[in-house]
Amino acid sequence: MDKTKLEKIYKNSIEHSSEYYSPFACKNEEAFRLEQEDNCYMRTAFAVDRDRILHSGAYRRYQGKTQVFSFTNMFDEETSNRSLHTTYVSQISRTIGKMLKMNLELVEAIALGHDLGHPPFGHDGEVSLSKSCIKHDIGEFHHNIQSLHIVDHISHQGKGMNLTFQVRDGIISHDGEVHNTILKPQKNKTEDDIKKYIEQKKNGVAVKWMPATMEGCIVRISDTIAYIGQDIEDAIRLNILKREEIPKDCAEYLGNTNSQIIDTLVKCVILNSFEKDFVAFDEETSHYLFKLKKFNYSNIYTNENVKKAQMIIDKSMEILFEQYMQDIEKKNHNSKIFTQFLNRKSEVYMMSFSNSEKARDFIATMTDRYYNEEIKTYLLPGSFY
């Protein structure tokens, strides 16, 4: 193989793409890792990150995880799951990123990895798992923190993916709902800043936190664009909501279908962010988006039928967490936490984390179906080891 020729082709490609970038974009040469690696002279560092995420086990498990409506995938396979949501975020982010002349490989890597840490059953599962984590003195559970934990400490048998700082920052920085009219990068962040943020969040401290790059800001705002209308469509599909119930002023301004809402919001972001050092909605759009979020919260996320699942998940989560703790302490090597998780982890992982953190990590990796099967194992007569 002529490596010299390949290196020349690669450098020409990088120079060509760099000419296209906005002055506010993150350049490929700015990428850095905690552990330096040789350049493959075919993909940028951000493209390498994207592919590592794409080929990970955590990414493959997206398709088996709830987006909003727990247990619905058992009878309606067209209801959104975490895989579909991540794909939508990626495509919306790329559309905005292309128009704003950003680094699309960085955008895509952040988008594909941003929800890796979601446990089974979406935010209901996150709430339940957090209760067990607090009970066992390891702090609150937050899926964005767990997403970073996966790429840093769980993947590759516990060795981590060694992703770039910019991608890792983007993954952990999609934190929170976007009620902000403007998202401006928090540049010059460091590993110490990330560690401090994680500590504060686990202790229940409200932290003002922005991505370090424009690309991270784009993914964060696209996350909201991707789910706000799709959750409405899923609720209508499941007879939880009727389209005519959408607030009239929101429907007139943003649209009353998912495609119309996405179209309005994406165009708004592009128009208000072009040649700027921030990503933004205009104030009027932000007003109606916030109103629509409140509508979704009242009519979908806290709907009586939807929240029935929370009680079931709460009870089963506590049982499963306690059982795995007991299995670890008693060294029950027949338990799935050993056969499917701990036996595959490096000595570094095993020595670095407590039993409760290991139980948390195993549960957080589960798909809805896997979780259900594990609960049956421990609760149904005759199903014990």
C-alpha positions in Angstrom: 0.0 0.0 0.0 1.3 3.4 -1.0 0.9 5.2 2.4 2.5 8.4 1.1 0.0 8.8 -1.7 -2.9 8.0 0.7 -1.6 10.7 3.1 -1.5 13.2 0.2 -5.0 12.4 -0.9 -6.2 12.8 2.7 -4.5 16.1 3.2 -6.0 17.5 0.0 -9.4 16.3 1.2 -9.0 18.1 4.6 -7.8 21.3 3.0 -10.8 21.3 0.6 -13.3 20.8 3.4 -11.7 23.3 5.6 -12.2 26.0 3.0 -15.9 25.4 3.3 -16.1 25.8 7.1 -17.6 28.7 8.9 -15.0 30.5 11.1 -17.1 29.3 14.1 -16.9 25.6 13.1 -14.6 23.2 14.9 -11.7 22.3 12.6 -10.5 18.8 12.2 -7.0 19.7 13.4 -8.5 20.9 16.7 -9.5 17.3 17.6 -7.6 15.8 20.5 -7.9 12.6 22.6 -6.7 11.7 26.1 -4.7 8.9 24.5 -3.2 10.0 21.2 -3.5 7.8 18.2 -1.9 7.6 14.8 -3.8 9.2 11.9 -5.4 6.6 9.6 -5.2 9.1 6.6 -8.6 8.1 5.4 -11.0 9.4 8.1 -10.8 12.5 10.3 -10.6 12.0 14.1 -14.3 12.9 14.3 -15.2 10.4 11.6 -13.3 7.7 13.5 -15.4 8.6 16.6 -18.6 8.4 14.6 -17.7 4.9 13.3 -16.7 3.7 16.8 -20.1 4.8 18.1 -21.9 3.3 15.1 -20.3 -0.1 15.5 -20.7 -0.3 19.3 -23.0 -2.6 21.2 -24.5 0.3 22.9 -25.6 1.8 19.6 -27.1 -1.5 18.4 -29.2 -1.6 21.6 -30.9 1.7 20.7 -33.5 -0.1 18.7 -34.7 -2.0 21.8 -35.1 1.0 24.0 -38.3 3.0 24.7 -38.4 6.7 23.6 -41.5 7.8 25.6 -44.2 5.2 25.7 -43.1 2.2 27.8 -44.2 -1.3 26.7 -45.9 -0.1 23.5 -43.3 -1.8 21.3 -44.8 -5.1 22.3 -47.9 -4.3 20.3 -47.0 -1.4 18.0 -43.7 -1.6 16.2 -44.1 1.8 14.5 -44.0 3.7 17.8 -40.7 5.6 18.1 -37.8 4.0 19.8 -34.5 5.3 20.9 -32.9 4.3 17.6 -35.4 6.2 15.5 -35.0 9.3 17.7 -31.2 9.2 17.4 -31.5 8.9 13.6 -33.9 11.9 13.5 -31.5 14.0 15.7 -28.6 13.1 13.4 -30.4 14.0 10.2 -31.8 17.3 11.6 -28.4 18.2 13.0 -26.7 17.5 9.7 -29.2 19.7 7.8 -28.7 22.6 10.2 -24.9 22.0 10.3 -24.6 21.9 6.5 -26.4 25.2 6.1 -24.3 26.8 8.8 -21.1 25.4 7.3 -20.2 23.4 10.4 -18.1 20.2 10.8 -20.7 17.6 9.8 -18.6 14.6 11.0 -18.4 16.1 14.5 -22.1 16.9 14.4 -22.9 13.3 13.4 -20.7 11.7 16.0 -22.2 13.7 18.8 -25.8 13.0 17.5 -25.3 9.3 17.2 -23.7 9.0 20.7 -25.8 11.5 22.6 -28.4 9.0 24.1 -26.2 5.9 24.5 -26.7 6.0 28.3 -30.5 5.9 28.3 -31.7 2.9 30.4 -34.7 0.8 29.3 -38.1 2.5 29.3 -36.8 6.0 28.5 -37.2 8.7 31.1 -39.5 6.5 33.2 -36.6 4.1 33.5 -34.2 6.9 34.2 -36.3 8.2 37.1 -36.6 4.7 38.6 -32.9 3.9 38.2 -32.0 7.2 39.7 -34.0 6.3 42.9 -31.9 3.1 43.3 -28.7 4.9 42.7 -29.5 7.5 45.3 -30.5 4.8 47.8 -27.1 3.2 47.3 -25.1 6.4 47.7 -23.8 6.7 44.1 -25.7 9.9 43.3 -28.5 10.7 40.8 -28.6 8.9 37.5 -28.5 11.1 34.4 -28.5 9.5 31.0 -26.1 12.1 29.5 -23.6 11.4 32.2 -24.1 7.6 31.6 -23.6 8.2 27.9 -20.2 9.6 28.5 -19.5 6.8 31.0 -20.3 4.2 28.3 -17.9 5.6 25.8 -15.2 6.2 28.4 -15.4 3.2 30.7 -17.9 0.5 29.6 -17.4 -0.1 25.9 -14.6 -2.3 24.6 -14.6 -4.6 27.6 -14.3 -1.6 29.9 -11.4 0.0 28.1 -13.6 2.8 26.5 -13.6 4.1 23.0 -11.0 6.9 23.5 -13.1 9.4 21.7 -12.1 13.0 21.1 -12.7 15.6 23.7 -15.1 17.5 21.4 -17.3 14.5 20.8 -17.3 13.5 24.5 -18.2 17.0 25.5 -21.0 17.1 22.9 -22.4 13.9 24.3 -22.5 15.0 27.9 -23.6 18.5 27.0 -26.9 17.7 25.4 -28.1 18.0 29.0 -31.5 19.5 29.7 -34.4 20.9 27.8 -33.7 23.8 25.4 -35.8 26.7 26.6 -32.9 29.0 25.9 -33.4 31.3 22.9 -29.7 31.3 22.3 -27.1 28.5 22.7 -23.6 29.8 22.7 -20.6 27.5 23.0 -18.8 27.4 26.3 -15.3 27.3 24.9 -12.1 26.5 26.7 -13.7 23.7 28.7 -11.4 21.1 30.3 -11.6 17.6 31.6 -11.7 19.1 35.1 -14.8 21.1 34.1 -16.5 17.8 33.0 -15.5 16.1 36.2 -16.9 18.9 38.3 -20.1 19.0 36.3 -20.6 15.2 36.8 -20.1 15.6 40.5 -22.5 18.5 40.8 -25.2 16.8 38.7 -25.0 13.6 40.7 -25.5 15.6 43.9 -28.6 17.3 42.5 -27.0 20.7 41.8 -28.6 22.7 39.0 -25.7 23.5 36.7 -25.6 26.0 33.8 -23.8 24.0 31.1 -23.3 24.6 27.4 -21.4 22.5 24.8 -17.8 23.6 23.9 -18.5 23.7 20.2 -21.1 25.1 17.8 -21.6 21.5 16.6 -22.6 20.5 20.1 -25.0 23.3 20.3 -26.6 22.2 17.0 -27.1 18.7 18.3 -28.6 20.0 21.6 -31.2 22.2 19.8 -31.9 19.4 17.3 -32.7 17.0 20.1 -35.7 19.1 21.0 -36.7 19.6 17.3 -36.6 15.8 16.8 -38.8 14.8 19.6 -41.4 17.6 20.1 -43.6 16.8 17.1 -42.8 13.0 17.0 -44.1 12.6 20.5 -47.3 14.2 19.4 -47.6 11.8 16.5 -47.0 8.8 18.7 -49.5 10.0 21.2 -52.1 10.4 18.5 -51.3 7.0 17.1 -51.8 5.5 20.6 -55.1 7.3 21.1 -53.7 9.3 24.0 -54.2 12.6 22.1 -56.3 14.0 19.3 -54.7 16.4 16.7 -57.3 19.0 17.3 -56.3 19.2 20.9 -52.9 20.8 19.9 -53.1 24.5 21.0 -54.5 26.5 18.1 -51.9 29.2 18.2 -49.0 26.7 18.3 -50.5 24.8 15.4 -50.9 27.9 13.4 -47.4 29.1 14.0 -45.3 25.9 14.2 -47.6 23.5 12.3 -49.8 20.7 13.5 -47.9 17.7 12.1 -44.3 16.5 12.9 -43.0 17.4 9.4 -44.5 20.9 9.6 -43.0 21.5 13.1 -39.6 20.2 12.1 -39.7 22.4 8.9 -40.6 25.5 10.9 -38.0 25.0 13.7 -35.1 24.0 11.4 -35.6 27.0 9.1 -35.9 29.2 12.2 -32.5 28.0 13.6 -30.8 28.4 10.2 -32.1 31.9 9.7 -31.2 33.1 13.2 -27.8 31.3 13.5 -26.3 31.9 10.0 -22.8 33.6 10.3 -23.3 33.9 14.1 -21.2 32.4 16.9 -24.4 30.9 18.5 -27.3 28.7 17.7 -30.7 30.3 18.2 -34.5 30.4 17.8 -36.1 33.8 17.5 -38.1 34.9 20.6 -41.5 34.3 19.0 -40.6 30.8 17.9 -39.1 30.1 21.3 -42.3 31.2 22.9 -44.5 28.8 20.9 -42.1 26.0 21.3 -42.0 26.4 25.0 -45.8 26.5 25.1 -46.0 23.3 23.0 -43.5 21.6 25.4 -45.8 22.5 28.3 -48.7 21.1 26.4 -46.8 17.8 25.8 -45.8 17.6 29.4 -49.4 18.0 30.6 -51.1 15.9 28.0 -48.5 13.2 27.1 -45.6 12.8 29.6 -47.8 13.0 32.7 -50.9 11.4 31.2 -52.5 9.0 33.6 -52.3 6.0 31.2 -48.7 6.8 30.3 -47.6 7.1 33.9 -49.1 3.8 35.0 -45.9 2.3 33.7 -43.8 4.4 36.1 -45.2 2.5 39.2 -44.4 -0.9 37.5 -40.9 0.2 36.6 -40.2 1.7 40.0 -41.1 -1.6 41.8 -39.3 -3.9 39.3 -36.2 -1.6 39.2 -35.7 -1.8 42.9 -36.0 -5.6 42.9 -33.6 -5.9 40.0 -31.0 -3.5 41.4 -31.1 -5.2 44.9 -30.8 -8.7 43.3 -27.7 -7.7 41.2 -26.1 -6.2 44.3 -26.8 -9.5 46.1 -25.4 -11.5 43.2 -22.2 -9.6 43.1 -21.7 -9.7 46.9 -22.4 -13.5 47.0 -20.4 -14.0 43.8 -23.2 -15.7 42.1 -21.5 -16.4 38.8 -24.7 -17.8 37.2 -26.3 -14.4 37.4 -26.5 -12.5 34.1 -24.6 -9.6 35.6 -21.6 -11.9 35.6 -22.2 -14.0 32.4 -23.4 -11.1 30.3 -21.5 -8.1 31.7 -18.8 -8.4 34.4 -17.0 -11.4 33.0 -16.4 -9.4 29.9 -14.9 -6.4 31.7 -11.3 -5.4 32.1 -9.5 -5.5 35.4 -9.4 -1.7 35.3 -13.1 -1.5 35.2 -13.6 -4.1 37.9 -11.2 -2.3 40.2 -12.5 1.2 39.5 -16.2 0.9 40.3 -18.2 -0.1 43.3 -20.8 -3.0 43.3 -23.7 -0.5 43.1 -22.0 1.3 40.1 -21.7 -2.1 38.4 -25.4 -2.9 39.0 -26.3 0.6 37.7 -24.1 0.1 34.6 -25.6 -3.3 33.7 -29.2 -2.2 34.1 -28.6 1.0 32.0 -27.3 -1.1 29.1 -30.5 -3.2 28.9 -33.1 -3.1 26.2 -36.8 -3.1 27.3 -37.1 -6.8 26.3 -34.0 -7.9 28.1 -35.1 -6.1 31.3 -38.6 -7.8 31.1 -36.9 -11.2 30.8 -34.7 -10.6 33.8 -37.6 -9.5 35.9 -39.4 -12.8 34.9 -36.3 -14.7 35.9 -36.4 -13.4 39.5 -40.2 -13.2 40.0 -41.7 -16.2 38.3 -41.9 -19.5 40.3 -39.4 -22.1 39.2 -37.3 -19.6 37.3 -34.5 -19.2 39.8 -31.0 -20.5 39.2 
